Every structure is written in structure tokens, then in C-alpha cells.
Amino acid sequence: MTKVFDLEKDYKRIVIKDGRYEVSVLTQGAVLNSFKIDDVDVCLGYKDYKSYIDCPSHMGEVVGPFANRIKDARFTLDGVEYTLEKNNNGRNSLHSGSKSFGLENFSIAGISDSSVTLALISGEKGGFPGTHEVLVTYMLSDGALTISYQVASDKKCPVNITNHAYFNLNGKGDIRSQEIMIPSDEFIAVDEYLIPTEIRKSEGTDFDFNKSTVIGERRDGKYDHAFILRDGEQVIAKGEKYQLRMLTDLPAVQFYTGAYLKNEGESLSGEIYGPHSGFALESEFYPDFVNRPDFRGFYTREGVPFKTSTTYILEDRV
């Protein structure tokens, strides 16, 4: 069952219910506002949609056309250099700057008993080429929340779209006591500004999560790194009662444990958000692929839309 609730102006909240599960989505930023099982919300979120407008943590929003970082806020495409906004440490581009889809208010393009499709036309700005037509569909079925994306552009443009939801499988508290398993033999090492340096083997390192591991067991639980996924395998996170499985057709996941999270509004749970209140699992291509021909990525072309989907399955812990 899906219901639409009017907020202010053209802003809306969409609630999808299916048995013991409930999902809330906002048109602002196509935000994943909540994800509940048995009335326990495992997704960090705010009560007021205004808290998501220009939200520094990018909480729950759809980030695009380019999630993650671009070194020196520039790239060259077909002999043309594009200069972006330096919104990260005064030197790099992060999450598309002012071009980010998460800053826009989407419209409702379609609705069913189990899904909603949101649409956006995003004009050329922030240094990224082209006007983008974006469709994002949230579908809830039996605890499986599938987020599907379609991005088309009238110019060639790099695309690395994701959702920036933060999860806490206990509903509150420090996530470093929870567990994570990432099916990955390689991760992308970064410099002090979190710009990729090289692909490294994970076996035997602090970045080996091939077995379920308590997040805070190593590095004090501080991670903001891309892990290269083995095809067809699932990321599994575990709390005290519930677990979350993630499947994606994209080649990597950015695992961020929220070291810089801070309260930016009144939370749905009443919790005061701080460092490590939630973790993000951002399905994506490799960060900074525009400057690294050895990294996997994708470019839109006129008439050739990009499509991808990621599924988060919430269930009882096994």
C-alpha cells in the first residue's frame, strides 16, 4: 500500500507499507527518509524535509551525476577540460557540488501499491556537461527495497549515481558494535584527502571483510573507502536483531562509517546524531574514474540512458 502526503509547496512524502515493513521517501532529493521493520527504523532520517536541503551529510539523498570525489575538481573529456566546484577540502569535488540531484525537488512520475517513481530534469551547472533527465524508482516487496535509477543526458557526461542513506540496524547507538561482511578481494587505497591512489589486495589487512567482522574491531571503526565487489555476491551487515543484505549491479561499494556525522535537524528517532550513528553502503563505480582510465566508470551519450539498480534486503538476523 502506497500513500502520498502533501508537505509544503510542491514537496511530498511517500509511504510504502508491506506487512511488517515500511519505507518513507521524500521528493526533496529523492531521499530515503526511513526504512522500518516491526516499527524499528534502521535508516537515519529527519522529521522535516527542510533539514535535507543542502544537508552536509547528504543523508538519504540520491547523489548524482557523480557521487564520491573527483581529484582537483577537474577532468578532461574528448579533449575538453571541465572545471568543477572545489567543495571538498578546498581542492576536490565531492558528490557533484551544486549540480547534485540531492539538492533538487523531484516530481512524482508514477505510483503503484508497492512503488513510487520520482523524476527530475537537472540543467547544466556545476561544471558538469549536459542537462540530465533522471528517474528513480523505490519498490518495496517482502523486506526487499530496490532502488532503480535511469539517467539520460543531452551531452556526454560521467555518471556515478548512488543513494547516501545511513543505516543503524539497532535503530540507535554506535554502529561500531555491529558487523559487516563485504565480498571483496580488493579495495581502493586513498590519500589524506580520500582521493584514490591505487587498488590493493585486502586479504590480511584492516580492509579484509570477507568474514563477518565487528566494524569497530580495527582502525577504531573508521572507514570511508571503496571496495571492489565480487560479481553477484552480497554485502551483509548485522545488528542485534536484524540484518541488511545489499545486492547491486555496480562494481563497488563505498563503506562509510559516519565519522563526521553530526546533527542537522530533529531526527525521526529522537536520537542526537553524532559520529558513527550510522553507516553508508553506497553502490557505485570507482571514485575519480574520470581521471583514472584504469578505473571502471560510465559516460552517458545522447540517446543512450544509463540504468542501474541496488537492493537492500532487511530481515531477521540469522
Beta strands, then each sheet from edge to edge (+ up, - down):
strand 1: 2-6
strand 2: 12-18
strand 3: 21-26
strand 4: 32-37
strand 5: 40-41
strand 6: 62-63
strand 7: 69-70
strand 8: 74-77
strand 9: 80-83
strand 10: 93-94
strand 11: 107-111
strand 12: 115-122
strand 13: 132-141
strand 14: 144-153
strand 15: 157-158
strand 16: 162-163
strand 17: 179-181
strand 18: 184-190
strand 19: 196-201
strand 20: 213-214
strand 21: 224-229
strand 22: 235-238
strand 23: 242-248
strand 24: 252-256
strand 25: 280-284
strand 26: 299-300
strand 27: 306-316
sheet 1: 1+ 2- 3+ 4- 5+
sheet 2: 6+ 16-
sheet 3: 7+ 10-
sheet 4: 8+ 9-
sheet 5: 11+ 12- 13+ 14- 27+ 23- 22+ 17- 20+
sheet 6: 15+ 26-
sheet 7: 19+ 18- 21+ 24- 25+
end
